[in-house]
């Protein structure tokens, strides 16, 4: 059964732009193209003698123009990475196979397989930079198969020069082994790299989840405690608040609506707290904000959160109100002591009628 086009699009898809993997692959391809420009230009400048023909010079000039054009294209249009990479791969594969055919069927005034032969392995490097492992292996095997067919055709053809067969037999064999070694190594290296990247991403994801509240997506109590116990700015205050009558919400509307209400508060909190302050879920219906500033600054932050919640009622609950306790950390005061004072201020706010802010002395 024919596979849908989407399957092959996913198979060939490059990494997303603005990721480390994309930067690595694009940078690697730019480096290969730049090396191609340098090597071709250097060869044109230093190579002399009858073995270096006009066709060789023309071929190197074409390579320089091609590599310069692809380099500029990739530099100006990073999102065209896949199209540029496939263009380079197609040209390299065709050029390698055609050049080997011309070399083997040229008159017997030759020097081995020519100076170009070692550079045909660059195709494999480009393939594993441009494509995921399976498509890269496919492109590499396509070039390898083409080269081997040309070589076998030359060795088996009765029209091939016997002297060239004798001279090039071992060279062709060693070339085949070197190419096979390159392909095997790059395939293994790419698979190991993918396993390493997946493990790294997984570890980073787990580390993020360890410090993130599953329901609201805010930093959790563990992360907030880490921040509290890290070196602090000269002025640090905390705002500890909880939702007024939250038990009534769960009893009236059910726990699913209660969870959605907490998510709504988290949504408002993200859009209200200042960029350099940090907020998270302390536990249950309690939230904590770490404010860089005095108790008065923290009280203003608490007032702003209260106002934002009043301006954004949540159906079916309606307006969500909060009671806030504010405490400013004294020099040398422990995190537990600051939190205890903020908690005492929170309970004073509740006793004062809720939906208010109380600042610890």
N, C-alpha and C positions, 0 to 999 in steps of 0.2 A: 504494500500500500504506500502511495506517495506521501511523504511527510509534508505538512503545510509549510508555507514560506516563513511563517513566524518562527518555526523551529530553527531554521538556518540563520535567521536574523539574530535570534538569541545566542546561537552558537558562535557567530562572528562578532557579536557586540563587544566593543572596547569598553574598558572601565569608564565610569562616569567622570566627566571633567571636574576639575577642582579637587580630585582625590590624589593621595600620595602615589597610588599605583599608576594613574594616568600620567602624572608628572614624570615618573620613572620611565615609562614606556615612551612617551614623547621625547624626553631628553635623550634616551638611548638611540632612538631613530635619528634625531638631529645630529647626534655624535657620529653615527655611521655615515650619514650623508656628508658631513663635514670632512671626515677622514677620506671618503671617496674623492672629494674635490681636491684635497691636499695631495693624496697619493698620485692621482692622475696628472695634476699640474707639475708635481716634482718629477715624475717620470718623463713628461714631455720636455722638461728643461735639461735633464741630465743624460737621457738615452741618446746614443749616437750609433752609427755603424749600419752596415747593409742589412742586418737582421731586423732592424726597426724600420718597417716600411711606411709608405705614405698612408696605407690603410690603417696601420696601427696608430699613427698620429691622428688620423681622422676619427678613429674609434674612441681614443682618449678625449678628444675635444668634445665629442658627442656626450660622453659620460659626464664631463665637467658641466656642460650646459644643462643636462638632465638633472644632475644633483643640485646645482644652484637653483633651478626652477622649483624642485621639490622642497628644498630647504626654505626658500622664501614662502612658498605656499603653506608649509607646516608652521612656520613662524608667525605668519599673519592670520592663519585660520586653524587654530588648534582643534576645533571641533570636526575638521575634515580629516582627522588622523587616520581613520580606517581607509578612506578612499586613497589617501596619499600612500599609506603603507601597502595596500593591495596593488597600486600602480607600480611601486618600486619592486615588489615581489614578482609581479608578472614580467616586468622588463628583465629582471635578473635571471629568472628561470629560463626564459626564451634565449637571452644572450649567452648563457652558459652552455646550453645544449647546442645551439647553432655554432658557437665558437669552437667547441670540441669537434664537431663534425667537420668544419672547415680545416682545422689543424690536422686532423687525421687523414684527410683526403687532399692535402696539399702536396706539391712536389717534395721529394725527400731532401730538401735543404732546410732542415729544421733544427731546433734545439729543445729536445724533449717535447713536452706539451705546451711550451711557451710560458712566458712570464705571467700570463693571466691566470693560469691553472690554480695556484694557491688561493686566489681571491674568490673562487667559486663557493668556498665554504661560508663566505659572508652572508649568502642567501639564507642559510640556516639561522644565523644570529638574528637577521632581520625578521624572519618568520616568527621566531619565538618572542620577539619584542612586540610585533604588531598584533599577533593573534593568540587566543587561548591555546592550550596544549594540543588538543585534538586537531583543530584546523591547521595549526603550525606544523604538526607532525605530517599531516596530509600534504601540505605544500612542499615540505622537505623531501618526502618520499617521491613526490612527483618529479622534482628535479633530479634526485638520485636515480630514479628509474630511467629518466630520459638520458642521463649521462651513461648509465650502464648499457642501455640498448644501443647507443651510438658506439660505445667501445666494443661490445660484443659483435655488432654488425661489422665493424672494421676488422676484428680478429678473425671472424669466420668467413669473410668475403674472399673469394678466390682472386678478386681483382686488386686486393690490397698488396702493396709492395712488401715482399718477404723480408727485406732488410728492416723496414720500419716496424713490421710485426715483431721481429726479433728484438729490436732496440726498445720498443715501447711496451712489450708484454708485461714486464715487471712493474714499470711505471704505472700502467693502467691498473694493475692489481693493487699496488700500494695506495693509489688515489682512491680506489673504491673502498679500501679498508679505512682510510683516514676519514672519508665522508661518512661512512657508517658509524665510526666512532664519534664523530661530531654530533650526528643525529641522536645517537643513544644517550650521550652525555647531556645534551641540551634537554632532551625529553625528561630524563631523570631529574636534572636540576630544576626544571620548571615545575615538576610535580612536588618536589621537596619545598620549593618556594611557596607554592600554593598552600601546602599543609602548614607551613610556618605562618603565612599571613592569616589563614583561617584560625589557627590557634591564638595568634596575637589579637585578632579582632574579637574572638570569643572571650579571651581573658579580659579585654577592655570592656566588653559588653557586660560581663559578670561583675566587674568592678563598679561599673556605672549602676547596675541594678542593686548592688549591695548598699549603695548610698542613696537610693531613690525609693520613694514611697510608691507602691504598686498601684494604688487607687488614684492618687492625684497627679503623679508624675513629679511632684516636688521633692526636694531633698528630704530624707527621712531623719528620724531622731539620731541615728548613728552618725550621719553626715553632719548634722548640726552640732553634735557633741564634739566631733573632730575639729570643726571650725572654732568652737568655743574654747577649746584647749590649745589651739595654735597661738603663736605670737599675735597679739592684738594691736590695733591702732591706739594712739594716745587716748582717744575718747571712744568708748564702746557702750552702747545701751541696748537693752533687749525689750521687745514688746511680746508679751505672752497673752494670747487671746483665745477665747473659745466662743462657739456659737450659742446664742441664747436659746433656751428651751429646745435644744436639739432632740432630747428624748421624746418630746411631744411630736416632732416631725416623724421620727421612726414609728411611734405608736399610731399616728394618724394615717400616714401615707405609705408606710412600709419601709423596709431597710433599703430597697433599691432606690427609692426617691431620696432617702437619707444619704446614700452614697453619691447620687447625682448632685445633691446639695453641696456636699464636700468638694466635689469636682468643680462646681460653679464658684465656690469661694476661692479655690486654688486658681481658677482662671482669672478672677478679678485681682487676686493678689499679684499674679505675674505682671499684670498691666498697670499696677498701682505703685508697687515698691520701687524705690530709686535704684538705678543701675548698679551702684556700688554697695548697696545693702543686700542682704541675703535672707531669704524666707524659706520656711519648710514646714512640714507637718510634724508636730511634736508627738501626737498620738491621739486616737479617738477623734474628738471634734476640736482639739487644741492645735494651734499653730504658733510658730515662733518666728520673730523677725529680728535679725541682728543688724543694728543700725550704727553706722560710723558717725558718732556725734553725741551730743549731750542728751539728757533726759527730755529736755524741751524739744530737741529735734525728733526724738523717737515719738513723743506725744503727737507731734504734727503728722508723722507718718501714720500713726494709729488713726488719727482723725480723718486722714485722707482715705484710708482703707474703709472706714465706716461710711464715709460719704459715697465712695464708689459702689459699695454694696447697696446703699439706699437707692442709688440711681439705676441699679440693675436688678430689679426684683426677679425672683426665679419661680416660674410656674411649676407645680401648683402651690408651692410653699408661700409665695409672696415675698415681701421684703425680709431679707436675712439681716439680723442685727448681731453685733458681737460686743463682748465685754473685754476690756484690755487692761493689763497690768504692765506698767513701765518701770524699769529700774536701770540706773546708770552704774556701771562697774567702777568701784573705787580702786585706786592704785593698790596692787597686791591682792585684791579680792579674788577669791576662787570662783570658778564658773558655777559651782553648786550654790554658793552663797548668793550670787546675783540672781540666779533662777529662783531661789527660795523667796527672795524679796519681791521679785516680779509676780510670783504666784500669790503671795500675800496681798499685793496690790490688786491682782485680778479678783480675788474674793471680796475685797473692799468695793470694787466696781459692781460686783453682782449684788452685794448688800445695799448698795446705793440705788438700785433699781434697774441695773443692767443697761446695755446700749450706752456705755459711758467709758471714759478713760480715767484710770487712777494711777498716779505717779508715786512710787515708793519714796520715802524720805531719805 
